[in-house]
Structures are given as C-alpha cells and as structure tokens.
C-alpha cells in the first residue's frame, strides 16, 4: 500500500461510540450538547420518528456543536441521539465512474448497475503547493472559434464564463464538452434546474461525450449542504483522474449558486453578513476550491466555471472575487445574444491570461490585430450608425466597417459546428491578411447605410 493510501486508511480510524444529544433546532442548524467531534465531521441523527438523518459539523458555539443536515429536518426531536460516522469525509472513486451520474454526496444516482469503486479520496484536499505546480505550456482546443482564436484556453488553466441569466452559459459549456480534446470530462451541476440535467446529458454531452464523462448533480431544490458538497465532490473526482495521468476538463455551473449555498450555511451557523449579505466563509471557501484545479505532476485539470452575474453587473461581489482568482474570463453579452450572435462572446471584454504562454507569437499578434479592428468599430459605432461618419476620413475606421461582417461571421457558430484548432488559426490568419490588404488599398468599399433625410 502506498503512503497516501495508508494515510487515507488511518484517517478513517476514529474513536467509537462518540455520541451526543440534540439540544435544539434553529432554522437549518441543529445543535448538540456534549458532542466533541471535529469541524467537517459527518454525523448521523437517530430520529425517534422516521429514518436516520445525516448531518455535518459546521461550527461551535459555547459548549454546543452546530450541524447542518443533508436532508429534511422534519422529525428531529430534542434529545435525539447524534453519533459520529466519519471524521474525514471521503469520496469513493474508480475508473467505473465514467458514464455515470452522481449526487452531491458522491453516490451513484442514475439507473445504471451498481459499480465497484475501490479507491477513496479526500473531499477537502489541499491545493498543490505553488512550487510543485508545472508551468502552463500547451493549448486546450475547445472547438469554439471565438475562444480558440482570440482567447486561447490552456491545458491546466482555470477560466470563468460570466453572463446574466438566459444568455447562453450552459449552451457554451455544452459545446466545449462536446468538442474539447480531453481524456475525461467532469461536470458539476450546482443548484441547476432539475429539468436541465437530462437535457445536458442527452443534448449537450451526447452518447459519445457521456462515455468519457462523470456528472455530479445537486439541483436547486436540494439542501444547501448537498449543493456545496457537489462542487467539492466534482473537484475530488477530477483530481483522482488527474492523478491517473489523464487530461481532465472540469466544468462547474455555477459558482454563484455555490456561493449562495455557502451563504445559507454560514448565516445559519451565526456568521455575520459582512459584504453584500455574504459571510466571510464564502470568500475563504472560493480560493480553497478553485486553487485545486490546474496542472499536476502526471495529468492536468482544465477548469471552466460559470458565474451568474446578478443584474448584468460585472463588478458585483461574487463576480469580482472569482475574476481575481481565475486565469481569465469569457464575458457573454446580452446585447450580442439579442442580435442572435451565438455564442454571445464579447471578445473585447474577455481575456485569457494564459494565452501568451501557449500560442506562437504570430498567433498572438494576429489576435491583437483583430481585436483592434473590433475596438475601432466599437468606439465609432454611434457615428457610423447615424450616418455621421464620412467614408475616407479614417483608413482604420473604413477597414473596421468593411471587416465587421466577415469577423462576425467568423465568430458566430452554431451548436453543431465544430472547427478544429488548426483550421481556426488558418481562418484567423486569412482575416488579418484581408484586413491589411484593405487598409493598404485606397477607397475601401464601406457598406455604410445612406442617411435618410428628415421630412
């Protein structure tokens, strides 16, 4: 047995017959007296009426141990017995997880046959030490032209997909899951609508994608603790496959609902709401979870996290916190979605911090030139729209007007349209060459609509 395996076995050895009794229940929190168990321990309440209920220790107050339940608290009475189950939460893993759906607690939750999962990994594993992290050096093609060309994702990178509700986050994730070049895909659906689970499996992943995927799901109707566990379970499963030498794509939807679940737990445990109603534990939990993804000594975890931006405010507190931790962000624009421009990626408001390390200099130069063309049009869009711009005044604006539709056609992509990474790079180079030829040619034909005289 390896040293790490021995440590896992030792961690499961706990003192027996540690018991307490329920003192009171307030909101989501159960308090037990004379119950000296560690923070994070999993316990079980033997309800006088009904089945036993699993809970987890989330804090202490005076001589009381505070716990939050994995299920419905109905039926819990004062003086019900509470007993320790495990002091170190572990997740059962193994190669047979591929193609299966798990609940937030890591248990098989589909209609398939039982499987043997011989290994156990820690639910709350520490992130790798910074000096043991290899440098990011390889691109991770996603099959989406807007990302591969202008926001190239790297193997081992952590990228955020930011958008308001109904702009296309889940659809973008589905496209990446279907076309990415990864050995294993781990999907964490945290607080999602129940109807979207089967839709994601059958429509977005498809039969081929599901064969190399593990889906961890906790829908919005489930307790906050289960939703929180789903994120950590998905990350632990991804770490297991990474340590087997696999290149893993971890996709989590969404971090905002994860923060809401932690807020619910923190407030129930008595934490003060310090920032926009969020307790301090939310901002302590985020880096502990997000820093676990990345390159390992054998494999890699490339992580994509969606963030539901409240009120389309890019500076709201959860978005701002996550953006400061991740290695880049992709902003989905409601304005582009309204114009049926999908995926609605606003490349000017997006960035991939790892792109300069994984693409050749000429690719980086071409992406910057294309962004400058888009920025030129954006800065002068009002003048162009009302017909106030006179063609020939500025060669840069003339080129931006002429190239707008070819660039938009390149950036638009249907769900079933897969473009290999090499082809995307070639089309990017062709667009840049075309724009340079236009800028050198006098009298660029600019499709400016004629002004309509006022009557």
Order of alpha helices (4+ residues) and beta strands (2+ residues): alpha-beta-beta-beta-beta-beta-beta-beta-beta-beta-alpha-beta-alpha-beta-alpha-alpha-beta-alpha-beta-alpha-alpha-beta-beta-alpha-beta-alpha-beta-alpha-alpha-alpha-alpha-alpha
